[in-house]
């Protein structure tokens, strides 16, 4: 959006958000940052999980979130 608008206020907000995510990522030894706990992610991709009505690996994780992590349009 910034590339199209050249809105400096927007760029400041984006830079702030990216810097905060980088800080959070630095706190995890593997660099994990996600909208759900790391152990849920690990269970989902090792096959050691149960699926219930609205949860995955004992956490509520929208499949939309996982899709956005792994299915990028580029």
HTML snippet that shows the backbone in 3Dmol.js (N, CA, C, O; Angstrom):
<script src="https://3Dmol.org/build/3Dmol-min.js"></script>
<div id="view" style="width:600px;height:400px;position:relative"></div>
<script>
const pdb = `
ATOM      1  N   UNK A   1       0.828  -1.178   0.000  1.00  0.00           N
ATOM      2  CA  UNK A   1       0.000   0.000   0.000  1.00  0.00           C
ATOM      3  C   UNK A   1       0.878   1.250   0.000  1.00  0.00           C
ATOM      4  O   UNK A   1       0.578   2.225  -0.689  1.00  0.00           O
ATOM      5  N   UNK A   2       1.950   1.219   0.765  1.00  0.00           N
ATOM      6  CA  UNK A   2       2.841   2.386   0.792  1.00  0.00           C
ATOM      7  C   UNK A   2       3.439   2.652  -0.585  1.00  0.00           C
ATOM      8  O   UNK A   2       3.559   3.801  -1.011  1.00  0.00           O
ATOM      9  N   UNK A   3       3.814   1.572  -1.277  1.00  0.00           N
ATOM     10  CA  UNK A   3       4.410   1.740  -2.605  1.00  0.00           C
ATOM     11  C   UNK A   3       3.476   2.480  -3.551  1.00  0.00           C
ATOM     12  O   UNK A   3       3.925   3.223  -4.423  1.00  0.00           O
ATOM     13  N   UNK A   4       2.191   2.276  -3.378  1.00  0.00           N
ATOM     14  CA  UNK A   4       1.219   2.950  -4.236  1.00  0.00           C
ATOM     15  C   UNK A   4       0.901   4.366  -3.774  1.00  0.00           C
ATOM     16  O   UNK A   4       0.745   5.273  -4.591  1.00  0.00           O
ATOM     17  N   UNK A   5       0.804   4.551  -2.454  1.00  0.00           N
ATOM     18  CA  UNK A   5       0.328   5.844  -1.937  1.00  0.00           C
ATOM     19  C   UNK A   5       1.431   6.814  -1.545  1.00  0.00           C
ATOM     20  O   UNK A   5       1.228   8.028  -1.555  1.00  0.00           O
ATOM     21  N   UNK A   6       2.593   6.282  -1.202  1.00  0.00           N
ATOM     22  CA  UNK A   6       3.711   7.102  -0.682  1.00  0.00           C
ATOM     23  C   UNK A   6       3.302   7.877   0.569  1.00  0.00           C
ATOM     24  O   UNK A   6       3.855   8.938   0.856  1.00  0.00           O
ATOM     25  N   UNK A   7       2.344   7.350   1.300  1.00  0.00           N
ATOM     26  CA  UNK A   7       1.843   7.966   2.529  1.00  0.00           C
ATOM     27  C   UNK A   7       2.851   7.711   3.653  1.00  0.00           C
ATOM     28  O   UNK A   7       2.984   6.580   4.120  1.00  0.00           O
ATOM     29  N   UNK A   8       3.553   8.746   4.082  1.00  0.00           N
ATOM     30  CA  UNK A   8       4.612   8.613   5.090  1.00  0.00           C
ATOM     31  C   UNK A   8       4.073   8.183   6.454  1.00  0.00           C
ATOM     32  O   UNK A   8       4.751   7.452   7.176  1.00  0.00           O
ATOM     33  N   UNK A   9       2.867   8.624   6.819  1.00  0.00           N
ATOM     34  CA  UNK A   9       2.270   8.203   8.095  1.00  0.00           C
ATOM     35  C   UNK A   9       2.016   6.698   8.057  1.00  0.00           C
ATOM     36  O   UNK A   9       2.277   5.995   9.033  1.00  0.00           O
ATOM     37  N   UNK A  10       1.513   6.215   6.942  1.00  0.00           N
ATOM     38  CA  UNK A  10       1.300   4.775   6.781  1.00  0.00           C
ATOM     39  C   UNK A  10       2.620   4.026   6.894  1.00  0.00           C
ATOM     40  O   UNK A  10       2.698   2.995   7.561  1.00  0.00           O
ATOM     41  N   UNK A  11       3.659   4.546   6.242  1.00  0.00           N
ATOM     42  CA  UNK A  11       4.969   3.880   6.302  1.00  0.00           C
ATOM     43  C   UNK A  11       5.493   3.820   7.725  1.00  0.00           C
ATOM     44  O   UNK A  11       6.071   2.807   8.119  1.00  0.00           O
ATOM     45  N   UNK A  12       5.313   4.853   8.491  1.00  0.00           N
ATOM     46  CA  UNK A  12       5.740   4.842   9.890  1.00  0.00           C
ATOM     47  C   UNK A  12       5.012   3.747  10.670  1.00  0.00           C
ATOM     48  O   UNK A  12       5.621   3.033  11.466  1.00  0.00           O
ATOM     49  N   UNK A  13       3.724   3.623  10.438  1.00  0.00           N
ATOM     50  CA  UNK A  13       2.946   2.592  11.124  1.00  0.00           C
ATOM     51  C   UNK A  13       3.395   1.193  10.700  1.00  0.00           C
ATOM     52  O   UNK A  13       3.511   0.293  11.532  1.00  0.00           O
ATOM     53  N   UNK A  14       3.644   1.020   9.408  1.00  0.00           N
ATOM     54  CA  UNK A  14       4.109  -0.279   8.921  1.00  0.00           C
ATOM     55  C   UNK A  14       5.487  -0.620   9.483  1.00  0.00           C
ATOM     56  O   UNK A  14       5.731  -1.748   9.909  1.00  0.00           O
ATOM     57  N   UNK A  15       6.375   0.356   9.480  1.00  0.00           N
ATOM     58  CA  UNK A  15       7.709   0.127  10.047  1.00  0.00           C
ATOM     59  C   UNK A  15       7.620  -0.261  11.512  1.00  0.00           C
ATOM     60  O   UNK A  15       8.330  -1.159  11.964  1.00  0.00           O
ATOM     61  N   UNK A  16       6.757   0.406  12.250  1.00  0.00           N
ATOM     62  CA  UNK A  16       6.565   0.094  13.668  1.00  0.00           C
ATOM     63  C   UNK A  16       6.079  -1.348  13.825  1.00  0.00           C
ATOM     64  O   UNK A  16       6.613  -2.100  14.641  1.00  0.00           O
ATOM     65  N   UNK A  17       5.075  -1.729  13.049  1.00  0.00           N
ATOM     66  CA  UNK A  17       4.520  -3.081  13.158  1.00  0.00           C
ATOM     67  C   UNK A  17       5.571  -4.138  12.819  1.00  0.00           C
ATOM     68  O   UNK A  17       5.692  -5.141  13.524  1.00  0.00           O
ATOM     69  N   UNK A  18       6.325  -3.920  11.754  1.00  0.00           N
ATOM     70  CA  UNK A  18       7.356  -4.873  11.353  1.00  0.00           C
ATOM     71  C   UNK A  18       8.452  -4.961  12.420  1.00  0.00           C
ATOM     72  O   UNK A  18       8.928  -6.054  12.729  1.00  0.00           O
ATOM     73  N   UNK A  19       8.849  -3.830  12.978  1.00  0.00           N
ATOM     74  CA  UNK A  19       9.871  -3.841  14.032  1.00  0.00           C
ATOM     75  C   UNK A  19       9.391  -4.572  15.279  1.00  0.00           C
ATOM     76  O   UNK A  19      10.168  -5.282  15.918  1.00  0.00           O
ATOM     77  N   UNK A  20       8.131  -4.408  15.629  1.00  0.00           N
ATOM     78  CA  UNK A  20       7.578  -5.117  16.789  1.00  0.00           C
ATOM     79  C   UNK A  20       7.541  -6.621  16.538  1.00  0.00           C
ATOM     80  O   UNK A  20       7.852  -7.404  17.436  1.00  0.00           O
ATOM     81  N   UNK A  21       7.167  -7.030  15.335  1.00  0.00           N
ATOM     82  CA  UNK A  21       7.176  -8.458  15.009  1.00  0.00           C
ATOM     83  C   UNK A  21       8.602  -9.013  15.050  1.00  0.00           C
ATOM     84  O   UNK A  21       8.824 -10.124  15.531  1.00  0.00           O
ATOM     85  N   UNK A  22       9.554  -8.250  14.553  1.00  0.00           N
ATOM     86  CA  UNK A  22      10.957  -8.693  14.609  1.00  0.00           C
ATOM     87  C   UNK A  22      11.412  -8.850  16.054  1.00  0.00           C
ATOM     88  O   UNK A  22      12.128  -9.796  16.383  1.00  0.00           O
ATOM     89  N   UNK A  23      10.999  -7.927  16.916  1.00  0.00           N
ATOM     90  CA  UNK A  23      11.352  -8.038  18.338  1.00  0.00           C
ATOM     91  C   UNK A  23      10.745  -9.300  18.934  1.00  0.00           C
ATOM     92  O   UNK A  23      11.437 -10.045  19.629  1.00  0.00           O
ATOM     93  N   UNK A  24       9.472  -9.552  18.678  1.00  0.00           N
ATOM     94  CA  UNK A  24       8.831 -10.754  19.206  1.00  0.00           C
ATOM     95  C   UNK A  24       9.498 -12.012  18.670  1.00  0.00           C
ATOM     96  O   UNK A  24       9.672 -12.988  19.399  1.00  0.00           O
ATOM     97  N   UNK A  25       9.864 -11.987  17.411  1.00  0.00           N
ATOM     98  CA  UNK A  25      10.536 -13.126  16.808  1.00  0.00           C
ATOM     99  C   UNK A  25      11.879 -13.379  17.488  1.00  0.00           C
ATOM    100  O   UNK A  25      12.287 -14.530  17.641  1.00  0.00           O
ATOM    101  N   UNK A  26      12.560 -12.327  17.891  1.00  0.00           N
ATOM    102  CA  UNK A  26      13.866 -12.487  18.532  1.00  0.00           C
ATOM    103  C   UNK A  26      13.760 -13.134  19.911  1.00  0.00           C
ATOM    104  O   UNK A  26      14.752 -13.646  20.431  1.00  0.00           O
ATOM    105  N   UNK A  27      12.592 -13.118  20.496  1.00  0.00           N
ATOM    106  CA  UNK A  27      12.406 -13.701  21.822  1.00  0.00           C
ATOM    107  C   UNK A  27      12.294 -15.222  21.797  1.00  0.00           C
ATOM    108  O   UNK A  27      12.476 -15.872  22.826  1.00  0.00           O
ATOM    109  N   UNK A  28      11.997 -15.798  20.628  1.00  0.00           N
ATOM    110  CA  UNK A  28      11.836 -17.238  20.503  1.00  0.00           C
ATOM    111  C   UNK A  28      13.119 -17.840  19.935  1.00  0.00           C
ATOM    112  O   UNK A  28      13.678 -17.315  18.972  1.00  0.00           O
ATOM    113  N   UNK A  29      13.583 -18.928  20.522  1.00  0.00           N
ATOM    114  CA  UNK A  29      14.855 -19.503  20.078  1.00  0.00           C
ATOM    115  C   UNK A  29      14.818 -19.983  18.629  1.00  0.00           C
ATOM    116  O   UNK A  29      15.854 -20.029  17.967  1.00  0.00           O
ATOM    117  N   UNK A  30      13.627 -20.341  18.129  1.00  0.00           N
ATOM    118  CA  UNK A  30      13.497 -20.761  16.734  1.00  0.00           C
ATOM    119  C   UNK A  30      12.978 -19.652  15.835  1.00  0.00           C
ATOM    120  O   UNK A  30      12.825 -19.847  14.629  1.00  0.00           O
ATOM    121  N   UNK A  31      12.704 -18.482  16.420  1.00  0.00           N
ATOM    122  CA  UNK A  31      12.200 -17.368  15.629  1.00  0.00           C
ATOM    123  C   UNK A  31      10.734 -17.479  15.273  1.00  0.00           C
ATOM    124  O   UNK A  31      10.275 -16.833  14.331  1.00  0.00           O
ATOM    125  N   UNK A  32       9.985 -18.294  16.019  1.00  0.00           N
ATOM    126  CA  UNK A  32       8.566 -18.478  15.705  1.00  0.00           C
ATOM    127  C   UNK A  32       7.740 -17.279  16.142  1.00  0.00           C
ATOM    128  O   UNK A  32       7.852 -16.807  17.273  1.00  0.00           O
ATOM    129  N   UNK A  33       6.915 -16.799  15.232  1.00  0.00           N
ATOM    130  CA  UNK A  33       5.915 -15.778  15.533  1.00  0.00           C
ATOM    131  C   UNK A  33       4.646 -16.255  14.851  1.00  0.00           C
ATOM    132  O   UNK A  33       4.648 -16.524  13.650  1.00  0.00           O
ATOM    133  N   UNK A  34       3.569 -16.362  15.605  1.00  0.00           N
ATOM    134  CA  UNK A  34       2.335 -16.828  14.992  1.00  0.00           C
ATOM    135  C   UNK A  34       1.113 -16.403  15.769  1.00  0.00           C
ATOM    136  O   UNK A  34       1.208 -15.883  16.880  1.00  0.00           O
ATOM    137  N   UNK A  35      -0.016 -16.631  15.174  1.00  0.00           N
ATOM    138  CA  UNK A  35      -1.278 -16.306  15.799  1.00  0.00           C
ATOM    139  C   UNK A  35      -1.797 -17.417  16.679  1.00  0.00           C
ATOM    140  O   UNK A  35      -2.937 -17.372  17.142  1.00  0.00           O
ATOM    141  N   UNK A  36      -0.968 -18.413  16.913  1.00  0.00           N
ATOM    142  CA  UNK A  36      -1.315 -19.545  17.759  1.00  0.00           C
ATOM    143  C   UNK A  36      -0.025 -20.074  18.370  1.00  0.00           C
ATOM    144  O   UNK A  36       1.057 -19.793  17.854  1.00  0.00           O
ATOM    145  N   UNK A  37      -0.117 -20.839  19.462  1.00  0.00           N
ATOM    146  CA  UNK A  37       1.098 -21.310  20.138  1.00  0.00           C
ATOM    147  C   UNK A  37       1.947 -22.235  19.261  1.00  0.00           C
ATOM    148  O   UNK A  37       1.417 -22.967  18.425  1.00  0.00           O
ATOM    149  N   UNK A  38       3.227 -22.196  19.451  1.00  0.00           N
ATOM    150  CA  UNK A  38       4.162 -23.012  18.668  1.00  0.00           C
ATOM    151  C   UNK A  38       3.870 -24.498  18.801  1.00  0.00           C
ATOM    152  O   UNK A  38       3.966 -25.233  17.817  1.00  0.00           O
ATOM    153  N   UNK A  39       3.514 -24.958  20.001  1.00  0.00           N
ATOM    154  CA  UNK A  39       3.275 -26.390  20.171  1.00  0.00           C
ATOM    155  C   UNK A  39       2.097 -26.865  19.332  1.00  0.00           C
ATOM    156  O   UNK A  39       2.082 -28.008  18.874  1.00  0.00           O
ATOM    157  N   UNK A  40       1.128 -26.015  19.132  1.00  0.00           N
ATOM    158  CA  UNK A  40      -0.001 -26.357  18.264  1.00  0.00           C
ATOM    159  C   UNK A  40       0.489 -26.535  16.828  1.00  0.00           C
ATOM    160  O   UNK A  40       0.112 -27.494  16.155  1.00  0.00           O
ATOM    161  N   UNK A  41       1.305 -25.637  16.374  1.00  0.00           N
ATOM    162  CA  UNK A  41       1.891 -25.710  15.040  1.00  0.00           C
ATOM    163  C   UNK A  41       2.680 -27.000  14.888  1.00  0.00           C
ATOM    164  O   UNK A  41       2.531 -27.711  13.894  1.00  0.00           O
ATOM    165  N   UNK A  42       3.518 -27.303  15.872  1.00  0.00           N
ATOM    166  CA  UNK A  42       4.337 -28.507  15.814  1.00  0.00           C
ATOM    167  C   UNK A  42       3.477 -29.766  15.753  1.00  0.00           C
ATOM    168  O   UNK A  42       3.742 -30.662  14.952  1.00  0.00           O
ATOM    169  N   UNK A  43       2.447 -29.836  16.599  1.00  0.00           N
ATOM    170  CA  UNK A  43       1.562 -31.008  16.604  1.00  0.00           C
ATOM    171  C   UNK A  43       0.851 -31.161  15.266  1.00  0.00           C
ATOM    172  O   UNK A  43       0.707 -32.273  14.760  1.00  0.00           O
ATOM    173  N   UNK A  44       0.413 -30.057  14.700  1.00  0.00           N
ATOM    174  CA  UNK A  44      -0.337 -30.123  13.445  1.00  0.00           C
ATOM    175  C   UNK A  44       0.494 -30.695  12.310  1.00  0.00           C
ATOM    176  O   UNK A  44      -0.044 -31.371  11.433  1.00  0.00           O
ATOM    177  N   UNK A  45       1.786 -30.440  12.311  1.00  0.00           N
ATOM    178  CA  UNK A  45       2.611 -30.869  11.204  1.00  0.00           C
ATOM    179  C   UNK A  45       3.461 -32.096  11.488  1.00  0.00           C
ATOM    180  O   UNK A  45       4.267 -32.505  10.652  1.00  0.00           O
ATOM    181  N   UNK A  46       3.283 -32.686  12.667  1.00  0.00           N
ATOM    182  CA  UNK A  46       3.909 -33.984  12.932  1.00  0.00           C
ATOM    183  C   UNK A  46       2.876 -35.086  12.876  1.00  0.00           C
ATOM    184  O   UNK A  46       3.217 -36.269  12.866  1.00  0.00           O
ATOM    185  N   UNK A  47       1.606 -34.697  12.838  1.00  0.00           N
ATOM    186  CA  UNK A  47       0.533 -35.680  12.799  1.00  0.00           C
ATOM    187  C   UNK A  47       0.078 -36.129  14.172  1.00  0.00           C
ATOM    188  O   UNK A  47      -0.805 -36.979  14.281  1.00  0.00           O
ATOM    189  N   UNK A  48       0.663 -35.575  15.224  1.00  0.00           N
ATOM    190  CA  UNK A  48       0.318 -35.956  16.594  1.00  0.00           C
ATOM    191  C   UNK A  48      -0.710 -34.991  17.163  1.00  0.00           C
ATOM    192  O   UNK A  48      -0.414 -34.245  18.095  1.00  0.00           O
ATOM    193  N   UNK A  49      -1.925 -35.003  16.603  1.00  0.00           N
ATOM    194  CA  UNK A  49      -2.955 -34.081  17.059  1.00  0.00           C
ATOM    195  C   UNK A  49      -4.335 -34.690  16.876  1.00  0.00           C
ATOM    196  O   UNK A  49      -4.513 -35.673  16.157  1.00  0.00           O
ATOM    197  N   UNK A  50      -5.280 -34.096  17.527  1.00  0.00           N
ATOM    198  CA  UNK A  50      -6.673 -34.451  17.344  1.00  0.00           C
ATOM    199  C   UNK A  50      -7.413 -33.209  16.863  1.00  0.00           C
ATOM    200  O   UNK A  50      -7.115 -32.084  17.265  1.00  0.00           O
ATOM    201  N   UNK A  51      -8.374 -33.448  16.002  1.00  0.00           N
ATOM    202  CA  UNK A  51      -9.182 -32.350  15.508  1.00  0.00           C
ATOM    203  C   UNK A  51     -10.551 -32.445  16.168  1.00  0.00           C
ATOM    204  O   UNK A  51     -11.200 -33.491  16.143  1.00  0.00           O
ATOM    205  N   UNK A  52     -10.967 -31.354  16.748  1.00  0.00           N
ATOM    206  CA  UNK A  52     -12.289 -31.285  17.336  1.00  0.00           C
ATOM    207  C   UNK A  52     -13.093 -30.270  16.541  1.00  0.00           C
ATOM    208  O   UNK A  52     -12.633 -29.780  15.509  1.00  0.00           O
ATOM    209  N   UNK A  53     -14.264 -29.959  17.004  1.00  0.00           N
ATOM    210  CA  UNK A  53     -15.157 -29.103  16.222  1.00  0.00           C
ATOM    211  C   UNK A  53     -14.517 -27.772  15.806  1.00  0.00           C
ATOM    212  O   UNK A  53     -14.566 -27.418  14.628  1.00  0.00           O
ATOM    213  N   UNK A  54     -13.929 -27.042  16.726  1.00  0.00           N
ATOM    214  CA  UNK A  54     -13.320 -25.757  16.389  1.00  0.00           C
ATOM    215  C   UNK A  54     -11.895 -25.667  16.902  1.00  0.00           C
ATOM    216  O   UNK A  54     -11.417 -24.572  17.201  1.00  0.00           O
ATOM    217  N   UNK A  55     -11.217 -26.778  17.009  1.00  0.00           N
ATOM    218  CA  UNK A  55      -9.852 -26.703  17.522  1.00  0.00           C
ATOM    219  C   UNK A  55      -8.955 -27.697  16.801  1.00  0.00           C
ATOM    220  O   UNK A  55      -9.411 -28.644  16.160  1.00  0.00           O
ATOM    221  N   UNK A  56      -7.687 -27.443  16.934  1.00  0.00           N
ATOM    222  CA  UNK A  56      -6.662 -28.304  16.372  1.00  0.00           C
ATOM    223  C   UNK A  56      -5.551 -28.400  17.396  1.00  0.00           C
ATOM    224  O   UNK A  56      -5.038 -27.380  17.858  1.00  0.00           O
ATOM    225  N   UNK A  57      -5.181 -29.597  17.750  1.00  0.00           N
ATOM    226  CA  UNK A  57      -4.099 -29.826  18.717  1.00  0.00           C
ATOM    227  C   UNK A  57      -4.353 -29.069  20.017  1.00  0.00           C
ATOM    228  O   UNK A  57      -3.447 -28.449  20.574  1.00  0.00           O
ATOM    229  N   UNK A  58      -5.576 -29.125  20.484  1.00  0.00           N
ATOM    230  CA  UNK A  58      -5.995 -28.532  21.750  1.00  0.00           C
ATOM    231  C   UNK A  58      -5.949 -27.001  21.759  1.00  0.00           C
ATOM    232  O   UNK A  58      -5.971 -26.392  22.828  1.00  0.00           O
ATOM    233  N   UNK A  59      -5.886 -26.381  20.595  1.00  0.00           N
ATOM    234  CA  UNK A  59      -5.898 -24.923  20.481  1.00  0.00           C
ATOM    235  C   UNK A  59      -6.926 -24.541  19.423  1.00  0.00           C
ATOM    236  O   UNK A  59      -7.150 -25.283  18.466  1.00  0.00           O
ATOM    237  N   UNK A  60      -7.545 -23.384  19.601  1.00  0.00           N
ATOM    238  CA  UNK A  60      -8.440 -22.914  18.568  1.00  0.00           C
ATOM    239  C   UNK A  60      -7.599 -22.222  17.517  1.00  0.00           C
ATOM    240  O   UNK A  60      -7.030 -21.156  17.756  1.00  0.00           O
ATOM    241  N   UNK A  61      -7.527 -22.834  16.361  1.00  0.00           N
ATOM    242  CA  UNK A  61      -6.701 -22.301  15.283  1.00  0.00           C
ATOM    243  C   UNK A  61      -7.514 -22.276  14.006  1.00  0.00           C
ATOM    244  O   UNK A  61      -7.868 -23.328  13.475  1.00  0.00           O
ATOM    245  N   UNK A  62      -7.804 -21.123  13.520  1.00  0.00           N
ATOM    246  CA  UNK A  62      -8.525 -21.087  12.245  1.00  0.00           C
ATOM    247  C   UNK A  62      -7.648 -21.620  11.122  1.00  0.00           C
ATOM    248  O   UNK A  62      -6.486 -21.233  10.993  1.00  0.00           O
ATOM    249  N   UNK A  63      -8.204 -22.500  10.318  1.00  0.00           N
ATOM    250  CA  UNK A  63      -7.441 -23.026   9.189  1.00  0.00           C
ATOM    251  C   UNK A  63      -7.009 -21.903   8.262  1.00  0.00           C
ATOM    252  O   UNK A  63      -6.007 -22.018   7.557  1.00  0.00           O
ATOM    253  N   UNK A  64      -7.767 -20.825   8.268  1.00  0.00           N
ATOM    254  CA  UNK A  64      -7.408 -19.658   7.469  1.00  0.00           C
ATOM    255  C   UNK A  64      -5.995 -19.190   7.810  1.00  0.00           C
ATOM    256  O   UNK A  64      -5.220 -18.848   6.916  1.00  0.00           O
ATOM    257  N   UNK A  65      -5.659 -19.175   9.096  1.00  0.00           N
ATOM    258  CA  UNK A  65      -4.328 -18.719   9.522  1.00  0.00           C
ATOM    259  C   UNK A  65      -3.244 -19.625   8.963  1.00  0.00           C
ATOM    260  O   UNK A  65      -2.241 -19.144   8.437  1.00  0.00           O
ATOM    261  N   UNK A  66      -3.439 -20.928   9.074  1.00  0.00           N
ATOM    262  CA  UNK A  66      -2.447 -21.857   8.548  1.00  0.00           C
ATOM    263  C   UNK A  66      -2.331 -21.719   7.030  1.00  0.00           C
ATOM    264  O   UNK A  66      -1.233 -21.778   6.477  1.00  0.00           O
ATOM    265  N   UNK A  67      -3.451 -21.538   6.376  1.00  0.00           N
ATOM    266  CA  UNK A  67      -3.438 -21.378   4.927  1.00  0.00           C
ATOM    267  C   UNK A  67      -2.614 -20.159   4.532  1.00  0.00           C
ATOM    268  O   UNK A  67      -1.851 -20.215   3.568  1.00  0.00           O
ATOM    269  N   UNK A  68      -2.759 -19.069   5.259  1.00  0.00           N
ATOM    270  CA  UNK A  68      -2.028 -17.851   4.926  1.00  0.00           C
ATOM    271  C   UNK A  68      -0.531 -17.998   5.180  1.00  0.00           C
ATOM    272  O   UNK A  68       0.276 -17.335   4.529  1.00  0.00           O
ATOM    273  N   UNK A  69      -0.154 -18.865   6.125  1.00  0.00           N
ATOM    274  CA  UNK A  69       1.266 -19.086   6.387  1.00  0.00           C
ATOM    275  C   UNK A  69       1.903 -19.861   5.223  1.00  0.00           C
ATOM    276  O   UNK A  69       3.033 -19.572   4.830  1.00  0.00           O
ATOM    277  N   UNK A  70       1.187 -20.828   4.682  1.00  0.00           N
ATOM    278  CA  UNK A  70       1.787 -21.734   3.707  1.00  0.00           C
ATOM    279  C   UNK A  70       1.375 -21.529   2.255  1.00  0.00           C
ATOM    280  O   UNK A  70       2.046 -22.035   1.355  1.00  0.00           O
ATOM    281  N   UNK A  71       0.309 -20.815   2.007  1.00  0.00           N
ATOM    282  CA  UNK A  71      -0.186 -20.656   0.631  1.00  0.00           C
ATOM    283  C   UNK A  71      -0.115 -19.193   0.227  1.00  0.00           C
ATOM    284  O   UNK A  71      -1.102 -18.464   0.316  1.00  0.00           O
ATOM    285  N   UNK A  72       1.024 -18.786  -0.204  1.00  0.00           N
ATOM    286  CA  UNK A  72       1.209 -17.399  -0.620  1.00  0.00           C
ATOM    287  C   UNK A  72       0.930 -17.287  -2.114  1.00  0.00           C
ATOM    288  O   UNK A  72       1.224 -18.207  -2.878  1.00  0.00           O
ATOM    289  N   UNK A  73       0.368 -16.169  -2.522  1.00  0.00           N
ATOM    290  CA  UNK A  73       0.028 -16.012  -3.946  1.00  0.00           C
ATOM    291  C   UNK A  73       1.229 -15.712  -4.842  1.00  0.00           C
ATOM    292  O   UNK A  73       1.053 -15.509  -6.043  1.00  0.00           O
ATOM    293  N   UNK A  74       2.434 -15.679  -4.296  1.00  0.00           N
ATOM    294  CA  UNK A  74       3.597 -15.365  -5.130  1.00  0.00           C
ATOM    295  C   UNK A  74       4.659 -16.416  -4.989  1.00  0.00           C
ATOM    296  O   UNK A  74       5.712 -16.318  -5.619  1.00  0.00           O
TER     297      UNK A  74
END
`;
const viewer = $3Dmol.createViewer("view");
viewer.addModel(pdb, "pdb");
viewer.setStyle({}, {cartoon: {color: "spectrum"}});
viewer.zoomTo();
viewer.render();
</script>
